[in-house]
């Protein structure tokens, strides 16, 4: 067993004397004592020499500032008065904004409503930064009914989606023309269905041609997609069904095609992509220039990616790149550094003569430069390490997140774009933890976010050349000062080798006032699937601190299949084996961890959310003698009920390998339950449906297995909606853990209904 010592704890935490203060659930969910401030989104302007931020005062009024990158100084760009429409006393509340290409106009998004998982439907206004005139778009349409408004390159027109059709509005005259007519009901133009949005991050479904004469757009036919009904039982005396078009694993996807509509004739030319419209996805599309449209196509098995270029004038279609895997091909990289949702754009370089693509053909996730004309592939990131995510490419360099020596951390690196140079670390050598960078287009400045196990996130504006700080943007000083008064746990990293020969990263949070001669109850926190890594050097969170103060050891670990930077074989060995291989790794790692002297193997619990909830059920059912208690939040109990894009990517099509689906399903093993089990689910979960709880509940009832369950009415996958929901949830989880995994054999520190512990 190799122990990695965590160094470089936050200086303030180290310098201030601990006050041995303990916390309660009430402390975490009432007031702002332990609120972690986040950096609000920014927009780079002037090529990166400045950026724009929105600040909201205590009265809810917004001010938009222009910030100079070199000096960190700021000037007021837009006041609340300038955001106030004529004949109104109240300024618009801006939820998002974009600049026109020449940065003379600002497109403002407000009054939004939720569509699927995000608030993408709302009202749009345009503020002319020269004349200060404020104008609403689509005035003839109902409020909160427009999506994805954007300017043409010359600012003369604005296009948007309304009721599944694309419209264009002349900015000066206000004349509105409808470009597509088939949308509505089963047909979707210019945006996407639930599965495309959730699994490919596809929301905005149309692209202006740079010449402003045509628009390329997606057309989705969802007529074959089944309807899943959620039930609202609380808003009326009669229940109300909530329909959701949701393709389950094994079901055909929506048919997808791409067309180019001419603004003058209003006619669409459909691009003749090879293959069936249903059995192939189109996750990305963009104009290279006025004549060339780049389209990404991936087959339904998601193991073959093809990139095409369509020549708009000649109507010629050519394939410029193809990639194949025996497992799956990633469109979006599942890494902790790449969680921002955005369009699946190919990075164009060398004056649009080449593009960048990350693939894993040599066993590591590397970046290649592909020449459009010759197809030549140049490896840019040579070496035995993984690229975590691309940050930006400048004229000469590619910047990316990586951590070649330690998968639990992330840093900024760069390599020359011509393939001539070696790997260069940009983050200082003494930097620790998780380091994320949002860089300016010119590569000269960045917003640098740093977090470590006992250090909440801080954000600084830095100069890339020497990594010097221009301005502290988010210090979390208040939060850090309050943490310094607490009784804080020690955190360490270790690596255990399992009987199957796997080296598993483990993060251990020890109880406060730790005594190595005592035995402590252990809570394992798991995820286990390709979209989350648990044992990382980021802030441990307040609930973990609370549990450590109560006397628990908290253990995070990562099995094969999680997005650790350990090579392609590590990540992709889970193919068709979710619920089996990942569960084996977690169970074997648990057995090794429990050999540590202070771990009490007789008082063990495991918990997780979503995929972690699925892993929790499988661990409790497949290894019933290893864990005494399990808490599964929003789990998928049978992979056949989850959406087809995600589940088929990692498990194959169930009609081709149903035995793998059955072997990995928690429902297949529910009869083995021995310990205590709490299942928690929101009845309004549109991601992992409440159906999942009822399926595993039926299996447990059939085998006369007693268990506990909690349904949160109309809550979605994050279980956040409604007053006190999170406070109630974490009180429930803490109570359950205290009751079934006591801190010692004689005293149970139980959180009462009002959130206080008995001694308080």
C-alpha positions in Angstrom: 0.0 0.0 0.0 1.5 3.3 -1.1 0.4 6.4 0.9 0.4 9.8 -0.8 0.7 12.6 1.7 -1.5 15.6 1.0 0.6 18.8 1.4 0.0 22.5 0.9 -3.1 23.0 3.0 -4.7 26.4 2.8 -2.4 29.0 4.5 -5.2 30.7 6.4 -6.5 27.4 7.8 -3.0 26.5 8.9 -2.3 29.9 10.5 -5.5 30.4 12.5 -5.9 28.4 15.7 -8.7 25.8 15.6 -11.6 26.5 17.9 -12.8 22.9 18.1 -16.2 24.0 17.0 -18.6 21.4 15.6 -21.4 21.9 13.1 -25.0 20.7 12.6 -27.2 20.2 9.5 -28.8 23.5 10.4 -25.5 25.2 10.1 -25.1 23.8 6.6 -28.5 24.7 5.2 -29.5 27.9 7.0 -27.6 31.2 6.8 -24.4 31.8 4.8 -21.7 30.8 7.3 -20.5 27.9 5.1 -21.6 29.2 1.7 -19.0 28.7 -1.0 -18.9 31.6 -3.4 -18.6 30.8 -7.1 -17.3 32.9 -10.0 -20.1 34.2 -12.1 -19.8 33.5 -15.9 -17.6 35.9 -17.9 -17.4 36.8 -21.5 -14.0 37.6 -23.1 -14.0 40.6 -25.4 -11.4 42.4 -27.6 -9.7 39.1 -28.3 -9.0 38.6 -24.6 -7.6 41.9 -23.5 -10.8 42.5 -21.5 -13.8 40.5 -20.1 -17.3 41.3 -19.1 -19.0 40.4 -15.8 -22.4 41.0 -14.2 -22.6 42.1 -10.6 -25.9 42.2 -8.6 -26.3 44.6 -5.7 -28.3 44.0 -2.5 -31.5 45.3 -4.2 -31.2 42.8 -7.0 -30.2 45.4 -9.6 -27.6 44.3 -12.1 -24.5 46.2 -13.3 -22.5 45.1 -16.3 -18.7 45.8 -16.1 -15.9 45.7 -18.6 -12.7 44.5 -16.9 -9.2 45.1 -18.3 -7.2 41.8 -18.3 -3.8 43.4 -18.0 -4.5 45.5 -14.9 -7.7 44.0 -13.4 -9.4 47.5 -13.4 -13.0 47.7 -14.3 -15.4 50.3 -15.7 -19.2 50.4 -15.8 -20.4 49.2 -19.2 -24.1 49.1 -18.7 -26.2 50.4 -15.8 -29.6 49.2 -14.6 -31.2 52.2 -16.2 -30.0 51.1 -19.6 -31.5 47.7 -18.9 -34.9 49.2 -18.2 -37.4 49.0 -21.1 -39.4 52.0 -22.1 -42.7 52.3 -20.2 -41.3 50.1 -17.4 -40.0 50.9 -14.0 -38.0 47.7 -13.6 -34.8 46.7 -15.4 -34.5 43.4 -17.1 -32.9 40.6 -15.0 -30.2 39.2 -17.3 -29.7 35.5 -17.2 -27.3 35.2 -20.1 -25.9 37.5 -22.8 -23.9 37.3 -26.0 -22.1 40.0 -28.0 -22.5 40.5 -31.7 -19.5 39.6 -33.8 -18.3 43.2 -33.9 -19.1 43.7 -30.2 -21.4 46.7 -30.9 -24.6 45.0 -29.7 -25.5 42.9 -26.7 -28.1 40.1 -26.9 -29.8 39.7 -23.6 -31.7 36.6 -22.3 -34.3 37.0 -19.6 -37.6 35.7 -18.2 -36.6 32.1 -18.8 -38.4 28.8 -18.4 -37.1 25.3 -18.1 -36.9 23.0 -21.2 -35.8 19.5 -20.2 -32.8 20.0 -17.9 -32.0 23.7 -18.4 -33.8 27.1 -18.7 -33.3 27.7 -22.4 -36.7 29.2 -23.4 -37.3 32.9 -22.6 -37.3 36.5 -23.9 -34.6 38.2 -25.9 -33.7 41.9 -26.0 -31.0 43.7 -27.9 -29.0 46.6 -26.4 -27.2 48.8 -28.9 -23.9 49.7 -27.1 -23.5 52.8 -29.2 -27.0 54.3 -29.2 -28.0 52.6 -25.9 -31.3 51.7 -27.6 -33.1 48.6 -26.0 -35.3 46.5 -28.2 -37.2 43.3 -27.7 -37.1 40.5 -30.3 -40.1 38.5 -31.3 -42.7 40.8 -29.7 -45.6 39.1 -31.5 -44.8 35.8 -29.8 -46.0 34.9 -26.3 -43.6 35.6 -23.4 -40.8 33.2 -22.6 -41.2 31.4 -26.0 -37.9 32.0 -27.9 -34.8 29.9 -27.9 -31.2 30.5 -29.0 -31.4 33.9 -30.6 -28.3 35.0 -32.4 -27.1 37.7 -34.8 -26.0 37.2 -38.4 -22.4 38.2 -38.9 -23.4 41.7 -40.1 -25.9 42.3 -37.3 -28.7 43.0 -39.7 -30.7 40.0 -38.8 -31.5 37.8 -35.7 -32.6 34.2 -35.9 -34.3 32.2 -33.2 -36.5 29.1 -32.5 -40.2 29.4 -31.6 -42.5 26.4 -31.3 -39.9 24.0 -32.9 -39.5 26.2 -36.0 -36.7 28.7 -37.0 -37.5 32.4 -37.6 -35.4 35.3 -38.8 -36.1 38.9 -37.8 -34.8 42.0 -39.5 -33.2 44.0 -36.8 -34.0 47.4 -38.1 -37.5 46.9 -39.5 -38.7 44.2 -37.1 -40.1 42.1 -40.0 -40.3 38.4 -39.0 -40.1 35.6 -41.5 -40.6 31.9 -40.8 -37.9 29.7 -42.3 -39.2 26.2 -41.4 -42.8 25.0 -41.2 -42.7 21.3 -40.2 -41.9 21.9 -36.5 -44.3 21.1 -33.7 -45.5 17.9 -32.2 -43.1 15.1 -33.3 -40.9 17.3 -35.5 -38.2 19.5 -34.0 -36.3 22.1 -36.0 -33.4 24.1 -34.6 -33.3 22.4 -31.2 -33.3 18.8 -29.8 -35.1 16.1 -27.8 -34.4 15.1 -24.2 -31.8 12.4 -25.0 -29.7 14.6 -27.4 -29.6 17.4 -24.8 -28.8 15.2 -21.9 -26.1 12.9 -23.5 -24.6 15.0 -26.2 -25.1 18.5 -24.6 -27.0 19.5 -27.7 -29.4 22.4 -27.2 -28.8 25.1 -29.8 -29.7 23.4 -33.1 -28.9 25.9 -35.9 -25.9 27.8 -37.3 -25.7 31.0 -39.3 -23.6 30.8 -42.5 -20.9 33.4 -42.2 -22.3 35.1 -45.3 -25.7 35.6 -43.6 -27.6 34.2 -46.6 -28.4 30.7 -45.2 -28.7 28.7 -41.9 -27.8 25.1 -41.3 -30.0 23.3 -38.8 -30.9 20.0 -37.3 -34.3 18.3 -38.0 -35.3 15.8 -35.3 -38.2 13.4 -35.9 -39.2 12.0 -32.4 -42.4 10.3 -33.7 -41.1 6.9 -32.7 -40.0 7.8 -29.2 -42.1 6.4 -26.4 -43.7 8.6 -23.8 -42.9 8.1 -20.2 -45.3 9.6 -17.7 -44.4 11.2 -14.4 -47.2 11.9 -12.0 -47.8 15.2 -10.1 -49.9 14.3 -7.0 -49.5 17.5 -5.0 -50.6 20.5 -7.0 -54.3 19.6 -7.2 -56.8 17.2 -5.7 -56.6 15.2 -9.0 -53.2 13.8 -10.1 -51.7 15.2 -13.3 -49.6 13.1 -15.7 -46.5 14.8 -17.0 -45.5 13.3 -20.4 -41.9 13.0 -21.4 -40.6 11.7 -24.7 -37.8 9.5 -23.5 -36.0 6.7 -25.5 -35.2 3.7 -23.2 -32.2 1.5 -23.9 -33.0 -0.7 -26.9 -35.4 1.7 -28.4 -34.6 3.4 -31.7 -33.3 7.0 -31.4 -35.0 9.9 -32.9 -34.3 10.3 -36.6 -31.9 13.2 -37.3 -30.9 15.0 -40.4 -29.2 18.3 -41.3 -30.5 20.9 -43.8 -29.4 24.3 -45.1 -32.3 26.8 -45.5 -31.8 29.6 -48.0 -33.1 32.9 -46.5 -34.3 34.2 -49.8 -36.2 31.2 -51.2 -37.1 29.7 -47.8 -36.2 26.3 -49.3 -34.1 23.7 -47.5 -31.5 21.5 -49.0 -31.1 18.3 -47.1 -27.5 17.1 -46.8 -27.2 13.4 -48.0 -25.3 11.9 -45.1 -24.6 8.2 -45.6 -26.4 5.7 -43.4 -29.8 5.5 -41.8 -31.2 8.7 -40.1 -32.3 6.6 -37.1 -29.3 4.5 -36.6 -26.8 7.3 -36.7 -26.5 10.4 -34.4 -25.3 13.9 -35.5 -23.8 15.3 -32.3 -22.0 18.3 -33.9 -22.1 20.7 -36.8 -20.3 24.0 -37.6 -19.4 26.2 -40.6 -15.7 26.3 -41.4 -16.1 29.2 -43.8 -18.9 30.5 -46.1 -18.7 27.5 -48.3 -17.8 24.5 -46.1 -20.0 22.9 -43.4 -18.4 20.4 -41.0 -20.7 17.6 -39.7 -19.9 15.0 -37.1 -21.8 11.7 -37.4 -21.5 8.7 -34.9 -23.3 5.4 -35.4 -25.8 4.1 -32.9 -23.3 1.8 -31.2 -21.1 4.9 -30.8 -18.0 3.1 -31.7 -17.5 4.8 -35.1 -17.1 8.5 -35.6 -17.1 10.1 -39.1 -16.5 13.8 -39.8 -17.8 15.1 -43.1 -17.3 18.4 -45.0 -20.3 19.5 -47.1 -19.5 22.0 -49.8 -22.5 24.3 -50.0 -21.9 25.6 -53.6 -21.0 22.3 -55.3 -23.2 20.2 -53.0 -20.3 17.8 -52.6 -20.0 15.7 -49.5 -16.6 14.3 -48.4 -15.5 12.3 -45.4 -12.3 13.9 -43.9 -11.9 11.8 -40.8 -12.9 8.4 -39.4 -12.3 6.9 -36.0 -13.3 3.4 -34.7 -13.1 1.7 -31.3 -14.0 -1.8 -30.2 -15.7 -0.1 -27.2 -16.9 3.5 -27.7 -15.8 6.8 -29.1 -16.1 9.9 -26.8 -17.6 13.0 -28.2 -17.5 14.9 -24.9 -14.7 14.0 -22.6 -16.0 12.8 -19.2 -13.5 14.6 -16.9 -13.8 16.9 -13.9 -12.2 19.6 -15.9 -14.7 19.5 -18.8 -18.1 19.8 -17.2 -19.1 23.0 -18.9 -22.0 22.4 -21.3 -21.5 23.7 -24.8 -21.6 22.9 -28.5 -19.6 19.9 -29.7 -17.3 22.0 -31.9 -14.3 20.8 -33.7 -11.3 23.0 -33.0 -10.1 24.6 -36.3 -6.5 25.6 -36.6 -3.9 26.8 -39.2 -6.3 29.2 -40.9 -9.0 26.5 -41.1 -6.6 24.1 -42.9 -6.6 21.6 -40.1 -8.5 20.6 -37.0 -7.8 18.9 -33.6 -9.3 15.7 -32.4 -8.7 13.8 -29.1 -8.7 10.0 -29.5 -7.3 6.9 -27.7 -5.9 4.8 -30.6 -2.5 4.3 -28.9 -3.9 3.5 -25.4 -3.8 7.1 -24.1 -6.1 10.0 -24.7 -4.0 12.2 -27.0 -4.6 15.2 -29.2 -3.9 14.9 -33.0 -3.8 17.5 -35.7 -5.6 16.4 -38.8 -5.0 18.1 -42.1 -8.3 18.6 -44.1 -6.8 18.2 -47.5 -4.3 15.3 -47.0 -5.8 13.7 -43.9 -2.4 13.6 -42.3 -2.5 13.0 -38.6 0.2 14.7 -36.4 0.4 13.6 -32.7 0.8 16.7 -30.6 0.8 15.3 -27.0 3.3 12.4 -27.3 3.9 10.4 -24.1 2.4 7.9 -21.7 -0.2 10.2 -20.2 -3.8 11.3 -20.8 -5.1 14.7 -21.8 -7.9 15.5 -19.4 -9.5 18.3 -21.5 -8.5 21.0 -24.0 -8.5 24.5 -22.7 -7.7 26.7 -25.8 -5.5 26.7 -28.8 -3.6 29.9 -29.8 -1.7 30.5 -33.0 1.3 28.5 -31.8 0.3 26.4 -28.8 -2.3 24.0 -27.5 -3.2 24.4 -23.8 -4.9 21.6 -21.9 -5.5 20.1 -18.5 -3.6 17.0 -17.5 -1.8 15.3 -14.6 0.7 12.8 -15.8 2.0 11.8 -12.4 -1.1 11.8 -10.2 -4.6 11.2 -11.5 -6.2 12.8 -8.4 -5.0 16.3 -9.5 -5.2 18.5 -12.5 -2.8 21.2 -13.9 -2.3 23.3 -17.1 0.1 22.1 -19.8 0.9 23.2 -23.3 2.6 21.8 -26.5 3.4 23.5 -29.8 0.7 23.1 -32.4 3.2 22.1 -35.1 4.1 18.9 -33.2 7.7 19.9 -32.8 8.0 20.4 -29.0 7.7 18.6 -25.7 5.2 18.8 -22.9 5.5 22.0 -20.8 3.8 22.5 -17.5 2.3 26.0 -17.1 0.9 25.6 -13.6 3.7 26.3 -11.0 5.5 23.3 -9.6 4.3 24.1 -6.1 0.6 24.2 -7.1 -1.6 21.5 -5.6 -5.1 20.2 -6.0 -7.5 20.6 -8.9 -6.6 23.6 -11.1 -9.0 24.6 -13.8 -8.4 27.4 -16.4 -10.7 29.5 -18.5 -8.3 31.1 -20.9 -8.7 34.2 -23.1 -8.8 33.5 -26.9 -5.3 35.0 -27.3 -3.9 32.7 -24.6 -2.4 35.6 -22.6 -4.8 35.5 -19.6 -6.9 33.1 -17.7 -9.4 32.7 -14.8 -7.6 30.1 -12.6 -9.7 28.1 -10.2 -7.9 26.2 -7.5 -9.3 23.8 -4.9 -7.8 21.2 -2.5 -9.2 18.8 0.0 -9.4 21.3 2.9 -9.5 24.4 0.7 -12.6 25.8 -1.0 -12.3 27.1 -4.5 -10.5 30.4 -5.1 -10.5 32.2 -8.5 -7.8 34.5 -9.7 -7.2 36.4 -13.0 -3.7 35.5 -14.0 -1.1 36.2 -16.7 -0.2 33.0 -18.5 3.4 34.0 -19.2 4.5 33.8 -15.5 1.3 32.6 -13.8 1.3 35.9 -11.9 -2.0 37.1 -10.3 -3.5 40.2 -11.8 -6.6 40.2 -9.5 -8.2 38.0 -6.9 -11.8 37.4 -8.1 -13.2 34.9 -5.6 -11.3 34.5 -2.3 -14.0 32.8 -0.2 -12.4 34.6 2.6 -15.5 34.5 4.8 -16.0 30.8 4.2 -12.3 30.0 4.8 -12.3 32.1 8.0 -15.3 30.1 9.3 -13.7 26.8 8.4 -10.6 27.9 10.4 -12.8 27.9 13.6 -13.9 24.3 13.0 -12.6 21.0 14.2 -11.3 19.9 10.9 -10.4 16.3 9.7 -7.2 15.1 8.3 -7.3 14.0 4.6 -4.9 11.6 3.0 -4.6 9.7 -0.3 -3.6 6.1 -0.6 -3.5 3.4 -3.3 -4.6 -0.1 -2.7 -3.9 -3.1 -4.9 -6.8 -5.5 -5.2 -6.6 -9.3 -5.6 -7.5 -8.8 -9.2 -4.3 -6.7 -9.7 -5.8 -3.2 -9.9 -4.3 -0.2 -8.3 -7.2 1.8 -6.9 -7.0 5.4 -5.8 -8.5 6.0 -2.4 -9.2 9.2 -0.5 -9.6 8.9 3.3 -11.2 11.6 5.5 -10.3 10.7 9.1 -12.5 11.6 12.1 -11.5 14.8 14.0 -9.4 14.1 17.1 -8.3 11.0 15.3 -6.7 8.3 17.5 -5.0 5.5 15.5 -5.6 3.1 18.4 -9.4 3.3 18.1 -11.7 1.6 15.7 -14.0 3.9 13.6 -17.1 3.2 11.5 -16.5 3.6 7.8 -18.7 5.2 5.1 -17.7 4.4 1.5 -18.7 7.0 -1.1 -18.9 5.6 -4.6 -19.9 6.4 -8.2 -18.3 3.8 -10.4 -19.4 4.8 -13.9 -17.6 6.7 -16.7 -18.9 10.1 -15.8 -17.4 10.9 -12.4 -14.2 10.5 -10.5 -14.4 10.5 -6.7 -11.0 10.3 -5.1 -9.7 13.7 -6.2 -7.8 16.5 -4.5 -10.8 18.9 -4.3 -12.6 20.4 -1.3 -14.2 17.6 0.7 -17.5 19.4 1.4 -19.3 20.3 4.6 -21.3 17.1 5.0 -18.1 15.1 5.1 -16.7 17.5 7.7 -19.9 17.1 9.8 -19.6 13.2 9.6 -15.9 13.3 10.5 -16.7 15.4 13.5 -19.2 12.8 14.5 -16.6 10.1 14.3 -16.8 8.5 10.9 -14.1 7.6 8.4 -15.2 8.6 4.9 -13.6 6.8 2.0 -13.8 7.8 -1.7 -12.5 5.4 -4.3 -12.3 4.9 -8.0 -12.6 1.6 -9.9 -11.9 0.8 -13.5 -14.2 2.6 -15.8 -14.1 5.9 -14.0 -12.5 8.8 -15.8 -9.1 8.6 -14.1 -6.1 9.6 -16.1 -4.8 6.0 -16.2 -5.0 5.1 -19.8 -7.6 3.8 -22.2 -7.6 0.3 -21.0 -8.5 1.5 -17.4 -11.4 3.5 -18.6 -12.8 1.3 -21.3 -12.5 -2.1 -19.6 -15.9 -1.4 -18.2 -17.6 -1.8 -21.6 -20.6 -4.1 -21.3 -19.6 -4.8 -17.6 -21.2 -1.9 -15.6 -22.7 -3.4 -12.5 -20.1 -6.3 -12.6 -16.5 -5.2 -13.1 -16.9 -1.8 -11.4 -18.6 -3.5 -8.5 -15.9 -6.1 -8.2 -13.2 -3.4 -8.1 -15.1 -1.4 -5.4 -15.7 -4.5 -3.3 -12.1 -5.7 -3.5 -10.8 -2.2 -2.7 -13.1 -2.1 0.3 -11.7 -5.3 1.6 -8.2 -3.9 1.3 -9.1 -0.6 2.9 -10.7 -2.4 5.8 -7.4 -4.0 6.6 -6.2 -0.6 7.9 -6.0 -0.9 11.7 -8.4 1.9 12.6 -11.2 0.8 10.2 -14.0 -1.1 11.9 -15.1 -3.9 9.5 -18.1 -4.5 11.6 -19.5 -1.0 11.1 -19.5 -0.3 7.4 -21.8 1.7 5.1 -21.8 2.6 1.5 -23.6 5.4 -0.3 -23.9 7.1 -3.7 -26.1 9.2 -6.0 -27.3 8.4 -9.5 -24.7 6.0 -10.9 -23.3 5.9 -7.3 -26.7 4.8 -6.2 -26.7 2.0 -8.7 -23.3 0.9 -7.4 -24.5 1.1 -3.8 -27.4 -1.3 -4.6 -25.1 -3.7 -6.4 -22.5 -3.6 -3.7 -25.1 -4.3 -1.0 -26.7 -7.1 -3.0 -23.6 -8.7 -4.5 -21.4 -8.4 -1.5 -24.0 -8.6 1.4 -21.4 -9.6 4.0 -19.1 -6.6 3.3 -21.4 -3.7 3.9 -23.9 -3.5 6.8 -25.8 -0.4 5.5 -26.4 1.2 2.2 -28.0 4.5 1.1 -28.8 4.8 -2.6 -30.0 8.1 -3.9 -31.7 8.3 -7.4 -30.2 4.9 -8.5 -30.7 3.1 -11.8 -31.8 -0.3 -10.6 -32.2 -1.8 -14.1 -30.1 -0.5 -17.0 -32.9 -1.2 -19.5 -34.9 1.7 -18.2 -32.3 4.4 -18.7 -31.9 6.4 -21.9 -30.5 4.7 -25.0 -27.7 7.1 -25.8 -25.9 6.8 -22.5 -26.6 3.1 -21.7 -26.0 1.8 -25.2 -22.7 3.7 -25.4 -21.3 1.8 -22.4 -23.3 -1.4 -22.5 -24.1 -2.1 -26.1 -27.7 -2.7 -27.4 -29.7 -4.8 -25.0 -31.2 -6.8 -28.0 -27.6 -7.9 -28.8 -26.3 -8.7 -25.3 -29.2 -8.8 -22.9 -27.2 -11.1 -20.6 -24.9 -8.2 -19.7 -27.8 -5.9 -18.8 -29.3 -8.6 -16.6 -25.9 -9.4 -14.9 -25.3 -5.7 -14.0 -28.9 -4.9 -12.9 -29.4 -4.4 -9.2 -32.8 -6.0 -9.5 -31.1 -9.2 -10.5 -29.4 -9.5 -7.1 -31.9 -7.9 -4.7 -32.7 -11.3 -3.2 -29.3 -11.3 -1.5 -29.9 -8.3 0.7 -28.8 -8.8 4.3 -28.1 -5.3 5.7 -30.0 -2.1 6.1 -31.0 -0.2 2.9 -32.4 3.2 2.4 -33.5 4.2 -1.2 -34.2 7.9 -1.9 -35.8 9.2 -5.1 -37.6 12.2 -6.5 -41.0 11.4 -8.1 -40.4 14.1 -10.7 -37.0 12.8 -11.8 -36.9 13.1 -15.6 -33.4 11.6 -15.8 -33.5 8.4 -13.7 -37.2 7.8 -13.4 -39.0 7.0 -10.1 -39.9 3.8 -11.8 -36.4 2.6 -10.9 -37.2 2.7 -7.2 -40.4 0.8 -7.7 -38.7 -1.9 -9.7 -36.2 -2.7 -7.1 -38.8 -2.4 -4.3 -40.9 -5.0 -6.1 -37.9 -7.4 -6.1 -37.1 -6.8 -2.4 -40.8 -7.4 -1.5 -40.9 -10.5 -3.6 -38.0 -12.0 -1.5 -39.4 -10.6 1.8 -36.4 -8.2 2.2 -37.1 -5.3 4.6 -35.8 -1.9 3.5 -36.5 1.8 3.9 -37.5 4.3 1.2 -38.1 8.0 0.9 -39.9 9.7 -2.1 -39.5 13.4 -2.6 -42.7 14.7 -4.4 -42.0 16.3 -7.8 -38.3 16.6 -7.1 -36.0 16.1 -10.1 -32.7 14.2 -10.2 -30.8 16.7 -8.0 -33.6 16.7 -5.3 -33.3 20.4 -4.8 -36.7 21.9 -5.5 -38.9 23.3 -2.7 -38.2 24.9 0.6 -35.9 23.0 3.0 -35.5 20.0 0.6 -31.7 19.7 0.8 -31.8 20.3 4.6 -34.5 17.6 4.9 -32.6 15.2 2.7 -29.2 15.4 4.5 -30.9 15.2 7.9 -32.5 12.0 6.6 -29.2 10.6 5.4 -27.4 11.5 8.6 -30.1 10.1 10.8 -30.0 6.8 8.9 -26.3 6.5 9.1 -26.3 7.4 12.8 -29.0 4.9 13.6 -27.6 1.9 11.7 -23.8 2.6 11.8 -23.3 4.0 15.3 -20.3 6.0 16.1 -19.4 3.5 18.8 -21.0 0.5 20.4 -22.5 2.5 23.3 -23.3 6.0 22.1 -25.3 7.0 19.0 -25.0 10.6 18.0 -28.3 11.0 16.2 -29.4 14.2 14.4 -32.9 15.1 15.6 -35.7 16.4 13.4 -34.7 20.0 14.0 -31.1 19.2 13.0 -29.5 19.4 16.5 -27.5 16.7 18.1 -28.6 15.5 21.6 -25.7 17.2 23.4 -26.7 20.6 21.9 
